[in-house]
């Protein structure tokens, strides 16, 4: 067995997320690769459905497959939905104390009906039924040797709780293991399933990777306001930042948060804030201030579904327009988009380096699929990271300090309050090189060009766009951000069927790397642009900036805006449809030439 796909389902309050996290960490610590997808309702309690999908594998998994090998169902709503995604030889673990209806499954699927609530109540409390179910699953996949590690991770998970809570959960877990070992008549494929381990690795979410990278990059101040799905960044930094002499401030709103971050940056401290769509909207004016005053700051937007409050726990890539074109006036900034959890770390390092070196706001676009997702990441050598700092002026008595000096690169040295002879006013008004406010047209023109010249200078250091697949393919995919894993899996499926396709993933979205896109488009006849939004925001940007570079290419959009991420199967099906139409067009063109 190369991988094992597990889905835990239930409703809010049944411990779906906690049991999924425990299993995830245990698998990673045993040396397996893991990637996850968590889905839960916006309500804290109620009838909302919760899902936790894990893919445990020998090699690094690129995405969570919608197909399931083990379905653990704790309620009578999600079990029947989960059957639609069950593998032909899958296993269903369900609670007969709750699910009374008959479950009809196709031939080959194994049903294990277990009195999970009764077992939990006898050895612990009814609320520990998730641990009983986890114990059953771990025993079914006993050759993965997870039992001992699960116990350790239960202890880690609840270490802040009373010992009675820890003991209660461990008893329930062991009761599930014992029931499966002694009471079940085994007839499933998991009985002989084995998988290779591959040594030490990190397990983290995209949000945690961003927090870790911020500390590694030298961030020592974070200001934020809680908002799903970005809150995890703030919570993680609240615990870790003080260990490095940093401060985390929970503010009254997102307007205050970004202005606190700008104040700290003005004072010479590397600073960051994180939010989601509604909060990002509130930050737009201050992003303009950061651009005008040339103050370094990193803004993380973990995008969520819909305008206004929308669907807070679901995913979309619909803040792209706000990131690229938000704020008023011509505001110089940089927009980055990581493609997986590991890239969240390295793109955050880049974000701080760009912000500090070029004195601009840098926006990091994650989303509700990538931010909470946990993946295994190869060990990071912190000592090899390149960390950059802002350019400081050479100050001396009698020498005038021109804070906004119009240099060849657009970068002018920035002092810190308290630097002798380095006082200046960081104003949102247009200003001269000597930071004196002015309305003069020629000065505004000069300083606008200076601010944008920094982006031209920075462009040479942007991370190169990643390309995947067959470079000689005539059908290409261009996408960005969290869709990458599903696209890579779809490319593998195409190659296994003898089909050719190549994908391009720019990781810098503003300024748009038109040269890389131009070179990619030039070799293609058809381009599929894939993104999680309704308005085809990235496709519109490409058409606006790049399509004139190759007028003959056909641009096809593939959009998804139901709050769920793309699956490899969806993308592969779309590619096959495009491939079929393309082949037919080529055949007709060939026949026309032949008749001529």
N, C-alpha and C positions, 0 to 999 in steps of 0.2 A: 504494500500500500504506500503510495507516494504522499497522499494527504487524506485528512479526515475532516469532513465538514459537519459542524454541529450547530444546531439552532435551538436556543432556549426561548420559550415563549410563554406569555402570561399577561397579567394586568399589573397596573401600578400597585406597589406595596407588597408584591409577592417575592421580592428579592431576585428578580430576573437579572438586573444589571450587576448586582454584587456577586452572584454566583458565576456569571459570565466573566467578570474581572478576575475572580479567584482562579478559574480554570485557565484563563489567558496567561496570567503570571506564572502559574505552575508549569504550564507547557514550555514557556520561554526559559524558565530556570532549569528545566530538564534538558534543554539544548535543542528543542524543536523551533522551527519558524512558525510564527503566528501572525495573522492579520484579522482584524475584526470590523464589524459594523454594528452599531447600536442604534436602535430606534425606540423612542418612548414618547408618550403624549406630552402636551404642554401642561396638563393638569398634574399637580403633585399627587393627588389621590383621586380615585374615581374609576370609571370603567375603561379608561384608556388602555390600549394594547402596548405591550413592551416586547421587543425582540432583541436577542443578542446572537449574532452570527459569528462563528469562529471558523477559520480555516487553519488547521494544524498540518504542517507539511515538513518534508525533508529539506526542501529548497525554499528560497524566499518566494512567498506568494505575492502576486501583484494586486489581487483583489479578492473579495469574498464572493464565492460562487453562489448563485441563487439556489442551486441544488443542494439538498441536505442528505447526509448519511445517517445522522442521529437527530431525531426531533424529540425534544423534551417539552412536553406540554403540561402546564399546571392549571389550565382553565379550560372551560368547554367552548370558548370562542375561537381561540387561536389554533387549536389542534386540527380542526377541519380545514382551515386555511393553509396550514403548513403541509398538509397531505399533497397539495398541488405541486409542491416543490421538492417532494421526496424522491430520492434515487430509487431505481427499480428494485434494488435489493436493500433499501433503507430500513432503519429501525425506529419505531415509535415507542417512547416511554411516556405513559400518561397515568393520571391519578384516577383510579376507579372510584374513589370517594367523591369525586367532583364530576367526572365525565360519565354519565349514565347511559347516554345514547350509544347505539351500536356504531362501531367504526368500520366502514367498508373500505378495504384497500385492494390494490391490484395484486396479482400473484407475485410472490417473491418478497413482498414487504412483510416484515416481522413486527407483530404487535406485542408489547409487554405491558399489560395492564397491572398496575401495582397500587395497593392501598396506601399511597404516599402520606396522606394526611393522618391516617391511623398510626402508621409507623412513627411519624414525627411526634404525635401527641403522646405516644407510649414512652418514648425515650427522652423527649425534650418538650417542645411546645409546637403547636400547629404552624406557627410562623416559620419554623425551620424546615418546612417541606421542600424548599428549594435545595437545601443541603442533602436531604434524603435522595432526591432525584439526581443530584450531582454524583452522589455515591454510587448509585446504580449505573450511571453512564461510565464512570471511571472503572468500575469492575468489568463492564462489558468490554472496554478497551484496555484490559489489564496488562497487555503486553507493552503498553506505552509506559508502564511503571510510574504512574502519577500519584498513587495513593498517599505515600509518605509526604510528597511535596505539597499536595493539597492541604494536608493538616497544617503544615508550616505556614502556608499562605492564608489559611483561615485565621491563624494566630496573628499574622501580620495585618490582615484586613481589619480585625477588631481589637487591635492592641490598645486603643484608647477607651475601649468599653470595659465594664467590670469582668472579672475572670469568669463569672457565671455565664455570661453571654458567649464567651469564647468556648467554654466547655460544652454549652448547650449545642452550639453549631457543630462542633467536632463529633459529639455523640450522634447527632442526626446524620451526619455524613457517613460515619462508620456503620450506622444501622442500615443505610442504603447499600453500602458495599456488602455487608453481611447478607442482606436479603437476596441480592442478585447472585451471590456466590452459592447460597444454600437452597434457595427456593425456585430459581428460574431454570427451566429446561432450555438449554442454549441451542439455538438453531440458526444463528445469524453469522454473517461473514466476519464480524469483529473477533470471533473466537480465535482466529489464527492471524489477525492483522498485526503487522509489525512495521516499524518505521525507524529510520536511522536518525541519530542526533548529530549535531554539528558544532558542539562547543559553545563557549560563552557568547552572549550577545546582549544588547540592550533591548528592553521592551518599554515603549513609551507611546503616548498619543501625540498627534500633531500639535496640540496645544502645549503639552509638556515639552516637546522638542523646541518650540518657540521660546518658552520660558528659560530652558536650559541654555539655549544659544544666546539669549539676551544677557544672561549673567556672564557667559564666556566672552562675549563681545565687550564687556565692561559696563553694561547698563547698571546703574545704581539708584535709579528712581523710576517707579511705576505709579501712574495714577489711573484709576479706572472706576467704572460704575458697573455693578453686576448686570449682565445681559446674556441670555442663552443665544448661541453656544460658545461664547467667548469667556465666560466667567472662570472656567478652569485655569486660564492663564493667570488671572488675578489671584485666585486661591493658591495656585502653586507658588507664585512669586511671594505671596504673603508669608509662606513658610520658609522659603529658601533665600530670598533676597537679604533679609537681616543677617544671615550667616556670613555675608560678604560685605557687611557694612552699608548695605543699601536700605532704602525705605520704600514701602508700599503704602499708598494713600487711597482709601475708598472715598470717592467724592459724592457730592449731592446729585450730580448728573454728568453727562458726557461733555457738555460745554466746559464745565469746571475742570474735568479730567484733562482734556487736551491743553487747556491754558495753564494748569499746574505743571504739566510736562514741559511746556514751552518756557515757563519761569525757571524750572530746574535746568533746562538746557542753557538758557541765558546765563545762569550762574556757573556753567561749566561742567555740568553733570550729564552723562549720557542718559537719555530719558526715553520712555516708551509709554504708550497707552494701547488698549485693545478694546474692541467693541464689536457690534454687529450692525446690520443695516440701519435701524432707527437711530442708534447712537452715532453712526457714521454720518448720517444726514446732519445731525446737530453740530458736528465738528467741522463742517465745510468752511465756515468763515475763518476759524482759527488756522486751518490748513493754509488759507490765503495769507494770514499773518506770518506764518512760519516761512512761506516763500518770500514775502516782501522783506521781512526782517532778516532773512537768511539764517534761520535758527535750525540746527539739526534736530530732528525728532522722528521716531518710528511709530507709525500707526498701523495696528493689525486689525483687519476687518474679517472676522469669521462669518461669512455670509450665511443668511438663512432665507427661508422661503417667503416670498411675497412682499408687497409694499406694506407700509404702516406696521402694525404688530405682526401681521401675516401668520405664518405657522412657525413658531419659534424653534421647534425641535426638528424641523425638516430642512433639506438642503436645496440650494439654488446657486447659480453663478450670475445673479442678476444685478449685482452692485458694480459691474464693470464700468458701465457708463458713468456712474457717480465718481468712481476712482479716476477714470481717464479725464473726464470733462467737468467734474464737480469743482466747487469753489467758484468765485466770480473773478472776472478779469483773466489775464494770462498768468496763471500761477505755475511756476517751475516746480516740478516734483518728479519723483521716480516711482513707478508701480511695478512690483515684483509678484510672481505667482509660483509658489512651490508645487511640485507634481506628486509628492508622496511625503510620508512622515519624515524620512531621513532628509529629504530636500527642505522640509520646514526648518530643520536645524541650520543647514548651510545657507539657505536664502535669508534667514534672520541675521546671520553673521554678515552677509552681503548688505542687508538693509542698514545695519548700524555703520558699516564701513562707508557706504555711499552717503548716508546722512551726515556723518562727521566730516568726511573728506570734502564733500561738495556743498555742505551747509544748506541742505534742502530737506523738506519733509519726504519721507519714504513710506509708501503704503504697501503693506504685505497682504495680499488677498488669499485667504484660506476660505473654508466653507464648513458647513455642518456635516459633510461627509468626511472631510479630511481632519478637521480639528479634533473631534472626539475619538477618531479612529486610532486603535492601537496596533502597532506593527513592531516586528523585530527589526532592529537596526544594528548594523555591524559596529563594533567598538570604535569609539571616536578618540583619536589622539589629540587632546586639547593643545598639546605643546606645538603641534604643526599648524595650528590655525594662524592665519595672518590677520592681525587686528590693527585697524587704522584709527588715528585720532585727528582731531581738527588742527588746522594750521594756526600756529600762534605767532603773534607779531614780535618783532624785535623792537622793544620800547626803550627809549632813553630821553633824558631831559633835553628839551630844545627841538626834538624831532616831532613833527606833527603826525598824529595817528589818523590815517584815513581808513576808517572801518570798511567802507564800501568802495575801496580802490578798484578802478576799472582795469583789471589785469588781462593779460592775453588769454588765460584759462578761464577767466570769470571768477576765480576763487580769490577772495581777499582774506588776510589773516584776521582772526577773531579773538578778542581779548576776553578776560573774565573780570567781573566786578571785583575791585580790590587791586587789580594789576596797576602798578604805579605808571602814570602817564598813558594809561589805556582806556580812560573813561569814554563812553559813547552812549548814544540814545538808540535803542532798538525800537524803531517806530514802524507803525503800519502805514504811515503816510509815505508817499514817494519822497525820495531824498537824494541829495547829492552824494558824491564820493565821501564827503566829510560829514555825512549823516545829518545834514541840515534839511528840514522839510522844504519842498519847493513844488509849485505847479507848472514849472516851465516845460513846454512840449519837448524841447530838445533833450532835456535831462531825463524825462520819462522814457523817451525813445532809447537813449543811451543805456539807462539802467535796466530796462526790460531786456535789451540785447545782452547785457552783462549777465543777468540772471540765467537766461537760456543758454548762454555760451558754456555755462558749467555742465549742462546736460550733454552738449556736444563733446566736451572733454571727458565726461564720465562714460560715454558710449563705448569707448575702447576697452573698458573693463567689465562690461556686462557679461554675465554668464552666457556662453554660447547656447543657442537653441539645441535641444536634443532631437536627434532623428532616429527612428526605429524602423526596421523592416527592410524591404528590398529597394535599393536606390534606383534601380532601373524600371520600377513600376510606373505605369502610366496613370494609375489612380492613387491619389494621395489623401491623407487625412491631416487637417490642421486643427489643433485644439489647445486647451490650456488648463492648468491646474489639476484638480482632483480626478478628472476623467482618465488620466494617464494609465492607471492600472487596468481598467476595463479595455481600453484601446490596445494595450500591449497583449492582453490575453486574446483579443479578437484577431490580432495580427498572427499570433501563433496558430490559431484555428485556421486562418486562411492559408498559411504556409503548409500546414499539415494536409490541406486539400489541393496543394499544388498551385495556389493562387498567389499573386504578387500585389503587395500594397506597402506603402511607406507612410509613416506619420512624422509630423514635425511639431515640437512643443517649445515655443518661445517661453522663457521664464522671466523675461523683462517685457512688460506690456506697454510701458510708457517710459521714455520714448520708444515707439514701436520699432523693432529691429527689421526695417524694411529690406535690408540687403539679404539677410538670411531667408526671409519669406520670398523675395524675388528669385533667388537662386533655386528655391524649392519649387515654386510655381512654374518656372521656365521649363522644367523637365516633365511636367504633368499635363494630361489632357482633361482630367476631372479632379476636382478638389472637394472633399466632404468636410465641412466645418461642423464640429461636434461641440455642443455646449448646453449647459443646464439653465436655459432661460427661454422666454417666449419670443423676444424681439430680435433674436440672432445678433446680439450686441457685438460679438467678436467678428462675425462674418461682415457686419456693416463696417467695422473698422478696417478690415482687410480690403474690402471693396473700395473704401474711400481712399486708403493710403497706398494700396499695392496693385489693384487689378489692372491699372493702366500699363503695368509692366509686362503683362501677358494677356492681351485681349482675347486670345483664342480659348482660354481655359473655361471650363464649365464649373460654376460654383453651386454646390448642393448643400443645403443646410440639414442637419439632424439635431432636432431640439427636443428637450425633455424638461417639463416644468410641473411635474406632479409632486415634487418634494422628495423624490427618491433618486439615487444615483443611477447612472447607466450600468447595464450588465454587459459582459462580453458578448453574450448571445444576441442581444439587441443590435449591437454595433456590427457584429458579423453578418447578421441577416440583412442589415442595411447595405453593407458592402457588397454582398452577393447580388442584391437587387440592382445596385449601381453597375456592378460588373456585367450583369446580364444585359442591361440596356446599352452599355458601352460596346459590348461585343456585337450586339445587333446593329448598332450604328456603324461600326467599322465594316461589318459584312455588307451592309447596304451601300456604303461608300465604295467598297471594292467592286461590287457588282456594277455600279454605275460607271466606274472607270473602265471596267472590262467591256461593257456594252459600247461605250464611246470609242 
